[in-house]
Amino acid sequence: MTATADRTVPDPTRTVPLPLREQADVRDRWLTQRLLDVLPGLMDAAGIDLWVVVGREYNEDPVLPTLLPATWLSARRRTILLFHRSDDGVTAVAVSRYPVGQFLPAWDADGQPGRTNEESQWAAVRRFVDQADPRTIGIDVSATFAHADGLSHTEHGLLVAALGPHAEKLVSAEQVAVGWLETRLPEEIAAMHAMNRLVHQVIDEAYSPAVITVGRTTAADVAWWIRQRFADLGVAGWFQPTVGLQRAGSPLAEERGTAVPSVPWDAVIEAGDLVHCDVGLSTLGLMTDTQRNGYVLRPGETGPPAGLVAALAVGNRMQDLTTAALQPGRTGDEVLAAARAAAAAEGIDGDVYSHPVGVHGHGAGPAIGMWDQQHGVPGAGSALVRTDTVWALELCVRVPVAEWGGQLVRMALEQGIALTGDGVEYLDGRQTELILIPSS
């Protein structure tokens, strides 16, 4: 491979994954656009004039990696980023020993003879704050969102000491940090379409005779195959994939207040099984979270039992009711209550536990239930739903299947969706038919 200075502009909406160098180009371009188009409005809405993000190598604030150049895989020593809101926009400044991409340098680490790096670095922060004279200084402390609680105890103490009288201006930057993490550019949403397309392709391949030999392959084998396939494709899984089975004669079991499949996780896949997977990949600094279902045909069958087809349709209806409730300005708890009330009115037995997804798999922003909290989520459930966000629409329904002697089936679905000013859009579509897995 030879290096060349003439490289085409990478398009992540068409091909995922991109080569690493092209991924870096895309991510740096997104960062520039987000600093220009997203951050000023977030700081204005929160009433914050100066946002301070601090992290040390191996102890990074969760927000910090989203602000660094793509070639920075972590903080270097102590990295301090300052974002000053003015009439001209947001000035992004780095108080760091090393140059930080497009950030303006505010400290010459080698120009302070006789002083330790830490002292001169914090002195540079104080000089900048003195000059900016902000009314409010936002820092990443939050009791609700771990994503916005990244300022460590040590760094907080050093910052307070350095600020002197300005320390009285410190406020939580939770609203800015959460907004920064959950807001997606149109091009990021388009890229997540491509990412979800890749996930769906991998699942289709996993649910095929190329991977599954009925009567020999275990559910755990399929889970490990998916993880290896992601690695071979050049993307990372952000959690260990899971694959579960349901089958006639093995009813759901009660566990921690909810009904879950009782077939062991390492059981051999048999004809007539309902196969479910939960997988997520990471590339371009973004993540997906997806669940899909397949059916293993019995000899002579050309399709799944009507009861399983109906169960998936009920799951799709629960998706419809939840997306109808997903309205900007509502809290996560309000969306949860509306979706559950609509489901109850239609006689649907189901749970909703949807969450933002993007920079993190379980992303910053409103929680719409949790599997064990179906009446609201303290703290995160009170956050407001906003446009230009991406969600993992995650839920399940429980439906009796006549062909299985009336046994309840737990049909669990999870699908990426984008919420924009135009409404809800499924990322690469949703599952409306069971994936058929031949038994021979």
Secondary structure in CASP SS format (residue, H / E / C, confidence):
PFRMAT SS
TARGET T0000
AUTHOR 0000-0000-0000
METHOD secondary structure of the structure
MODEL  1
M C 1.00
T C 1.00
A C 1.00
T C 1.00
A C 1.00
D C 1.00
R C 1.00
T C 1.00
V C 1.00
P C 1.00
D C 1.00
P C 1.00
T C 1.00
R C 1.00
T C 1.00
V C 1.00
P C 1.00
L C 1.00
P C 1.00
L H 1.00
R H 1.00
E H 1.00
Q H 1.00
A H 1.00
D H 1.00
V H 1.00
R H 1.00
D H 1.00
R H 1.00
W H 1.00
L H 1.00
T H 1.00
Q H 1.00
R H 1.00
L H 1.00
L H 1.00
D H 1.00
V C 1.00
L H 1.00
P H 1.00
G H 1.00
L H 1.00
M H 1.00
D H 1.00
A H 1.00
A H 1.00
G C 1.00
I C 1.00
D C 1.00
L E 1.00
W E 1.00
V E 1.00
V E 1.00
V E 1.00
G E 1.00
R E 1.00
E C 1.00
Y C 1.00
N E 1.00
E C 1.00
D C 1.00
P C 1.00
V C 1.00
L H 1.00
P H 1.00
T H 1.00
L C 1.00
L C 1.00
P C 1.00
A C 1.00
T C 1.00
W C 1.00
L C 1.00
S C 1.00
A C 1.00
R C 1.00
R C 1.00
R E 1.00
T E 1.00
I E 1.00
L E 1.00
L E 1.00
F E 1.00
H E 1.00
R E 1.00
S E 1.00
D C 1.00
D C 1.00
G E 1.00
V E 1.00
T E 1.00
A E 1.00
V E 1.00
A E 1.00
V E 1.00
S E 1.00
R C 1.00
Y C 1.00
P C 1.00
V C 1.00
G C 1.00
Q C 1.00
F C 1.00
L E 1.00
P E 1.00
A C 1.00
W C 1.00
D C 1.00
A C 1.00
D C 1.00
G C 1.00
Q C 1.00
P C 1.00
G C 1.00
R C 1.00
T C 1.00
N H 1.00
E H 1.00
E H 1.00
S H 1.00
Q H 1.00
W H 1.00
A H 1.00
A H 1.00
V H 1.00
R H 1.00
R H 1.00
F H 1.00
V H 1.00
D H 1.00
Q H 1.00
A H 1.00
D C 1.00
P C 1.00
R C 1.00
T C 1.00
I E 1.00
G E 1.00
I E 1.00
D C 1.00
V C 1.00
S C 1.00
A C 1.00
T C 1.00
F C 1.00
A H 1.00
H H 1.00
A H 1.00
D C 1.00
G C 1.00
L C 1.00
S C 1.00
H H 1.00
T H 1.00
E H 1.00
H H 1.00
G H 1.00
L H 1.00
L H 1.00
V H 1.00
A H 1.00
A H 1.00
L H 1.00
G H 1.00
P H 1.00
H H 1.00
A H 1.00
E H 1.00
K H 1.00
L E 1.00
V E 1.00
S E 1.00
A C 1.00
E H 1.00
Q H 1.00
V H 1.00
A H 1.00
V H 1.00
G H 1.00
W H 1.00
L H 1.00
E H 1.00
T C 1.00
R C 1.00
L C 1.00
P H 1.00
E H 1.00
E H 1.00
I H 1.00
A H 1.00
A H 1.00
M H 1.00
H H 1.00
A H 1.00
M H 1.00
N H 1.00
R H 1.00
L H 1.00
V H 1.00
H H 1.00
Q H 1.00
V H 1.00
I H 1.00
D H 1.00
E H 1.00
A H 1.00
Y C 1.00
S C 1.00
P C 1.00
A C 1.00
V C 1.00
I C 1.00
T C 1.00
V C 1.00
G C 1.00
R C 1.00
T C 1.00
T E 1.00
A H 1.00
A H 1.00
D H 1.00
V H 1.00
A H 1.00
W H 1.00
W H 1.00
I H 1.00
R H 1.00
Q H 1.00
R H 1.00
F H 1.00
A H 1.00
D H 1.00
L H 1.00
G C 1.00
V C 1.00
A E 1.00
G E 1.00
W C 1.00
F C 1.00
Q C 1.00
P C 1.00
T E 1.00
V E 1.00
G E 1.00
L E 1.00
Q E 1.00
R E 1.00
A C 1.00
G C 1.00
S E 1.00
P C 1.00
L C 1.00
A E 1.00
E E 1.00
E E 1.00
R C 1.00
G C 1.00
T E 1.00
A E 1.00
V E 1.00
P C 1.00
S C 1.00
V C 1.00
P C 1.00
W C 1.00
D C 1.00
A C 1.00
V E 1.00
I C 1.00
E C 1.00
A C 1.00
G C 1.00
D C 1.00
L E 1.00
V E 1.00
H E 1.00
C E 1.00
D E 1.00
V E 1.00
G C 1.00
L E 1.00
S E 1.00
T E 1.00
L C 1.00
G C 1.00
L E 1.00
M E 1.00
T C 1.00
D C 1.00
T E 1.00
Q E 1.00
R E 1.00
N E 1.00
G E 1.00
Y E 1.00
V E 1.00
L C 1.00
R C 1.00
P C 1.00
G C 1.00
E C 1.00
T C 1.00
G C 1.00
P C 1.00
P C 1.00
A H 1.00
G H 1.00
L H 1.00
V H 1.00
A H 1.00
A H 1.00
L H 1.00
A H 1.00
V H 1.00
G H 1.00
N H 1.00
R H 1.00
M H 1.00
Q H 1.00
D H 1.00
L H 1.00
T H 1.00
T H 1.00
A H 1.00
A H 1.00
L C 1.00
Q C 1.00
P C 1.00
G C 1.00
R C 1.00
T E 1.00
G H 1.00
D H 1.00
E H 1.00
V H 1.00
L H 1.00
A H 1.00
A H 1.00
A H 1.00
R H 1.00
A H 1.00
A H 1.00
A H 1.00
A H 1.00
A H 1.00
E C 1.00
G C 1.00
I C 1.00
D C 1.00
G E 1.00
D E 1.00
V E 1.00
Y C 1.00
S E 1.00
H E 1.00
P E 1.00
V C 1.00
G C 1.00
V C 1.00
H C 1.00
G C 1.00
H C 1.00
G C 1.00
A C 1.00
G C 1.00
P C 1.00
A C 1.00
I E 1.00
G C 1.00
M E 1.00
W C 1.00
D C 1.00
Q E 1.00
Q C 1.00
H C 1.00
G C 1.00
V C 1.00
P C 1.00
G C 1.00
A H 1.00
G H 1.00
S H 1.00
A C 1.00
L E 1.00
V C 1.00
R C 1.00
T C 1.00
D C 1.00
T E 1.00
V E 1.00
W E 1.00
A E 1.00
L E 1.00
E E 1.00
L E 1.00
C E 1.00
V E 1.00
R E 1.00
V E 1.00
P E 1.00
V E 1.00
A H 1.00
E H 1.00
W H 1.00
G C 1.00
G C 1.00
Q E 1.00
L E 1.00
V E 1.00
R E 1.00
M E 1.00
A E 1.00
L E 1.00
E E 1.00
Q E 1.00
G E 1.00
I E 1.00
A E 1.00
L E 1.00
T E 1.00
G C 1.00
D C 1.00
G E 1.00
V E 1.00
E E 1.00
Y E 1.00
L C 1.00
D C 1.00
G C 1.00
R C 1.00
Q C 1.00
T C 1.00
E C 1.00
L C 1.00
I E 1.00
L E 1.00
I E 1.00
P C 1.00
S C 1.00
S C 1.00
END
